[in-house]
Structures are given as C-alpha cells and as structure tokens.
Amino acid sequence: MKWKATQQEWTKVDQSEVIYDNLDPNYSHHFNVIYNMGQIVQLKFEIDDIDNNTKQSIGEAEINLAKLVMS
C-alpha cells in the first residue's frame, strides 16, 4: 500500500505477506491507517506476481481515503 498525502509523491507505508504458487491467495495482513477528517489522502494498492526472482505488476487500484471511510 502506498500513501500520497502531499499529492506529489507516493510513499510506501505497508506491504502484505508474499504467497507463493497460489492462483487464489488469502491474505491475513491488515493495514492500519491514521486519518484526520478533512485531509485529502489517496491510497494506492499494487499487486505483483513474483516468479523465479522476477517481479511483474499485474494490477493496481487508487482510492480517495475519505470516500472509502464514508462508504
């Protein structure tokens, strides 16, 4: 998970565990985010596939934290 508080650069704040050789992984890691109401913060989640020491991006999602909290 990356955090973009300044709206200029992404900062990596946390990472889930790596699950090898599984097409349907279940992750147990939870992300804790301290949030001040009214602050504009974007979150970015990146998904990578790691095989034989090679890393390939297979997806990403960005969301406004305020919208996530309100939903």
JOLIN-V297015 format. One record per backbone hydrogen bond with DSSP energy under -0.5 kcal/mol. CO is the residue of the C=O (numbers start at 0). NH is the residue of the N-H. Records with the same first field share a line. If there is no record, write none. Layout:
CO->NH, NH
This chain:
0->12, 13
1->43
2->10
3->41
10->2
17->19
32->34
34->36
35->38
38->40
40->64
41->3
42->62
43->1
44->60
46->57, 58
47->49
48->50, 55
50->53
53->50
55->48
58->46
60->44
62->42
63->67
64->68
65->69
66->70
